[in-house]
C-alpha cells in the first residue's frame, strides 16, 4: 500500500528570508554568495540550541549559477556564514522551483534517515546576473556577442521548436487567451496582489520572518517591489510587454528581484528530543511536465497529482500559495481548477504574491511554502498547498500541514 504522506517525518523548525529587492535596487550591491549566507547566519543565531556542527548538509536552490553563485553557492554560503568547515553544501537547479526542490530533497533525505538536520532554501541575485560570452565555433570568429543571463532562455539549442522558446510571458499569455482570461482580470489580480502585500507589511505579518539588511544606501526592511498606490487606473495604461497586442504587461507580471531564504529542517524525533516546535510538516511533493510553452498551466497537473497522492480533495486545503510569475499564469490555473477558483478571494495568495512581493527565482518557491505555513498557523492549522510554475514546461506542488 502506498504511503499517504511519504515525507511526514520531515518538519520545518524555522525560516528566515531577506527582503526581496527590486532590480538594481537597494540590495543589488551585495555579492550573491554573501547574500545567500545572510539568512543562514541569522537562522543559526536565533536557533543557538542547535549545534552548527550537527547540521548534516546545506541545500540551496539557485537558478543562474553563472556569476558569484558559481562553484556551488550553497557550500560557499555555509562557509561565509561561519558554519564549521565540516558542514557540506550542495546547490540544485530546477529553475523557478529550485529552492523548493532544495527543501524537497532535504525532506526526502530526512524521511529515509540519511540526514537528520538540514538547512535548505534558495538564493537569486538577478541584479548581479552576469553577461556571458559563448565560446565561438570558429577558430577566428568575426564577431562575438555578450549574452545576458538575468532571466529566460539563452544560448538556445536550435533543435527546439520556435514556440517552445518564446518568452515566458508570451507563452503564458497565449495559454491565458485560450482559456478566456482577459486583460482586465489580469490587472485586477495584479492590483489585488499589491494591495494585499502592502497590507501584510502594515499588519507586521513578516516581522519575525524577514531579516532587515543593512545596505549601502540604508536599511532595507521591506520587499522593494510592492507598490502601495498601484490601481487599475495605473495598470490599464501600461502597454503590452510580450507582443504587440497581448494582455501581458510589466504591471501584471512578476518583477526581477534579488532575494535569499533559509529554513531549518529536522527529523521530527530530533526536533522533539531538542524541545523544538515545528512551524510546519512537509508531507508530500509532486513535479510534473508539459511542453515547454505550456509551463504556465503545469501547476494544475502537479496539484492534481499531489492531492491524489495524499488522498485529499481541494476542499481539504485551507490555504493555497501559487507563485505569481504572471497574472495570466495564476488565472489560467484557476480556470482549470474551478474548485480552487471558488475560494480564490480568501484562500489563494491571501497576503499577496510574487507580482508584488517579487520573484527572485531560486528563492521564490521556499517563500510560498513558508508563507503558506505561516498563514495556516494564523488560521489555527490545517493543510496547505504551495505551487509554482517552472520554465521549460514544469510545475511543482508541495503539501504541508501546520
N, C-alpha and C positions, 0 to 999 in steps of 0.2 A: 504494500500500500504506500502511495506517495506521501512524503512528509508535507503536511499542510503549510507549515511555516518553517522552511529549512534553515533560516538564518537567526532564529529567535534567541539563541543564546548570546548573540552579539548585541550589546547595549551601548548607547551613546551617553557618555557621562557629562560632557561639557563641550562647548563650542565657542570660538572667538573668530570674528572676522574684522577686517579693516573696513572703513567706509569705502564705497565704490566710487573711485574718482572718475571724473569726466576726461575725455580725450585731451591730452596736453594740458591737463588741469593741475590741481594742487598736489597730486601725488606722482606726477609723471617724472619728477627728477630722481625718484628712488629706484635704484637697481632692482631688477626682478628678483634676484636671489635674496637680497636684503629684505625686500617686500614680503616674500614667502616666509622668511624667518620671524617676522614680527608677531603674527598670531600664534606661532608655535611657542615662542618665548613667553608670551602672555599666558597661554594655556598652562604651561609648566609652572609659571609664577603663582597663579591662583589655585593650582592643584598641587601644592607643595608636599602633600602627604604621599604623592606618587613619586617613588624614586626614579629619577630620569634614566638611570641605568637599567631599570626594569622594562623600559619601552622596547618592544621587540622589533619594531620597524616604523619608519615614516613613509607613508604612501601619499604622494601628491599627484593630482591631475594637472596637466599643462598642455595647452593646445599648440602653441607656437614652437618653442624649442629651438628657435633659430638665432636667439640673441643671448642675453645674460642668463637665460633659463636653459642654456645648452648644458650638456655633460651631466645630466641627472640632477635637476634643480632640487629635488627632494633631499638628496644627500647633502648638497651644498647648503640648503636652508637649515638642515639639522645641525650642521657644524657651526653655522653663523649664529644660530640660536643658543649656542653653548651647550647642546646636548653632548653627553660623553661620546668620544670618537668611536666607541664600540657599538653605538646605535646605527644600524644601517638605514638606507633610504632607497626608494625606487620611484620613478616617475612613469605615469601611464598616460596614454593619449587616446581618448575616444571623442576627440573634437569637443563640441559643446557639452558632452556628458562626461568629460574627463575627471572632474572632481567627484562626481557621483560614482563613477567607476572605481575611483580610489577607495571610497567608502564601502562599496560593494565588495571589492576584493579583500579589504580588511575584514569585513563581516564574514566572508566565506572562510578565510584563514582562521578566524577565531572560532567559528562554528565547528570546524573539523579538528580543532585542537592544535593546529600548527602554530598559531600565535595566540598571545594572551592579552597584551596591552599594546595598542597601536595608536599613533597619531595619523589621521587621514584628512585630506582636504584638497585644496587646489589653489592655483595662482595664475594670474594673467596680467601682464602689463602691456596692453595693446598700444599704449603711447610709445613704448620703447621697442616695439617690434622693428627689427632692422630691415633694411633693404638687402637683398642678396644678389649676387652676380653669378648666374649659372655658368658652369664650365662649357666652353664652346665645343661644338663637334669638329670644327675646322682647326687645323694647326695654327693658322694665322687668320683669325676672324677679321672681317672688315668693320664690324660694329659689335658692341656688347652693351646690353641694356640691363639696368638695375630693375629688380622686381620687388615690389612691396610685399611684406608678409603680415600686415596688420589683420586682415580678415579675408575670407573667401578663397576661391580657387587660385592657384598659381602653378606655374610650370606644368600645365595640364598635359596629360598623355593624349596624343592625337587620336588614339583608338576610341576614346569616349565619344558617344554621340553628342551633338551640339546641345540638345535640350537638357542633357544631364548636367552640363557645366555652365548653364546660365547663372546669373547672380542669384543668391539665396532669396533675396527679396522678390525678384521676378518670379521664381518658381513658386513661392508662397502665394503671391497674388493670383497666379494662374489657377492654382487649386481653389482658392477662395472664390473666384469668379464662377468656376464650375458649380460651386455649392450655393451660389446666390448671395454671397456675402457682399455688402455694399460699402462704399467709402464712408458713408455716414456712420454705419455701425462700427467701423474700424476707428474712426475719430472719436466716437463716443467711448469706446473701450479704452483708448489711449488717455482721454480726459479722466476717466474713472481711475485709471492706474496712477496718474499723478496725484489726483485728489486724495486717494486712499493712502498712498505712500507718504504724502505730506502729513496727513492726519496721524499716521502711525508714529512719525517722529515727534509731532506735537504732543502726543499722548505718552511719549517716552517708552514705547514698546521695545526699543532696541538698546536701552541704556546699559544693560548688563551683557550685551552680546557684541556690540560694535566697539572696537578699540580706537579711541581718538589717536590720530597720528600727528606728531609734530613735524610739519612740512616746512619747506624753505620759506614760504610766504605766510606762515602762521599755522594754527592748529586746525586740522581738518577733522570735524566731528560728525559730519552727516554726509550721506550719499549726495554727490555733487550734481547728478543729472536730474534730480527731482525739480520740477518747475511748478511751484505752488500756484502760480497765476495762469497756468495753461487752461484754455477754454475751447469749446467747439468753434467759437468765432476765430480764434487764433489758428487752430489746426486746419480748418476748412480752406484757409488762404494759401496753404502750402502746396507747392507743385509736386506732381508725381516724381518719384525718385528712381524707379526701376524701368519705366517705359514711358513713352510719350503721353499715353492716355490711361495709365494704370491707376490703381486705387491705393497703392503703397506709397507712403511719403516718409520723410525723415521723422515726422511727428508721430506717426503710428507704427514706428519700428523701434526696436531697442537701439540705444546708442552704443558707441565704442567706449570701453571702460578699462580701468585698472582696479584690481581687487585681489585679496587673498583671504583664505579661510582655513582654519584648522579645527579638527574635532578630536576629542579623546574618546576612544572606543575600547571596550574591555569585554572579556567573558563575564557573563552575569555572576558566576561564582566568585570571581576575583573581586568584582565590584562589591558584592555582599560581604566578603571577608574584610574588605577595607572600609566598610560602612559608608559606601558612596551610593547616592541615589541617582539612578539614570534619569535623563530627561526624555529618553525615548528608547524603544526597542525596534531594531530593524528586522522585519520579518521575512521579506522576500523581494526579489527583483527580477525584472524581465527586460531584455533588449531585443528589439525586432528590426527588420529591414524591409525596405521597399526600393523601387527605383530611386536613384539619387535625386531626381527632380521632384519626388513626392515626399521629401523629408518632412514637410510641414504637417502631414497627416499621419506620419508614422507613430506618434504617441498614442493614437487611438488603438492601434494593434497591440502596443505594449501594455496599455492599461487593461484592455480586454483580456489578454492572456494572463496578466497578473491577477486579476480578480478570479479568473477560472482556477488558477493555481492555488489561490488561497480559499476557494470555495466561499467567496463573498460576492455580494451584489453592490451596485452603485449606492443603494440606499443604506448600506452599512458604513459608508465613508462619511466622516464628519467634515473633513477639510480637504480640499483639492488645491495643490500648488502646481500650476502648469507654467513653465518658464516662457515668458512672453518675448520670444525672439522677434515676432511681428504680431500685430493685432490680427492680421489675416490668418496667421497660423493658429492662434488660440480660438478664434471664431470658427475656423474650419473644423477644428477638433470638436468644438461644442455642437456644430451642426451634425456631426457624425455620432455624437453621444448625447442624444436628447435627454436621457435620464440625468446626465450631469448638467446640461444646459438649464434644466428646471431649477437648480439650486445655485446657479452661477452668481446671482446677485449677492448672496450672503456667504457662500461656501467656497467659491473659486477665487483664489488670489485675494483674500479679504483685506489684506493690508497693502495692496498694490503689487505690481510685478515689474519685470525687467524693463519694460518700456520706460518706466520712471526710475526705478532703483538702479538699473544698469545691468549689463551683460558682459562681465569680464570672463571670457569663455571658460577657462579652466576652473574658475571659482563659482560658476553660476549654479550648477546643479546641487552642490552642497548647501548653497544658500537656500534653495527652495526646500530641501529636505529639512534643514534646521528651522526655517520659518514655519513649515508645516507642523513640526513637533512643538514649537513654542506656542503656536495658536491652539493646537489641541490641548495643551496644558491649561491655557487660559479658559478653555471651554469645559474643563473638567475631565479631559481624557477621551480616548477613543481611537479609531483607526483614521489614518490619513494616507493619501497618495500624493507623491511628488513625481512629476514627469517632465520630460524635456524632449524637444525635437533636436536632432543631431544631423549635421551636414553629411552628405553622401548617402542620404536615404535612411538614416537610423532614427529609432525612437526608443526611449528608456523610461521605465517607471519603477518606483520603489514603494513598497508598503511598509508603513511604520505604525507604531502604536505608542501612545503616551498616556 
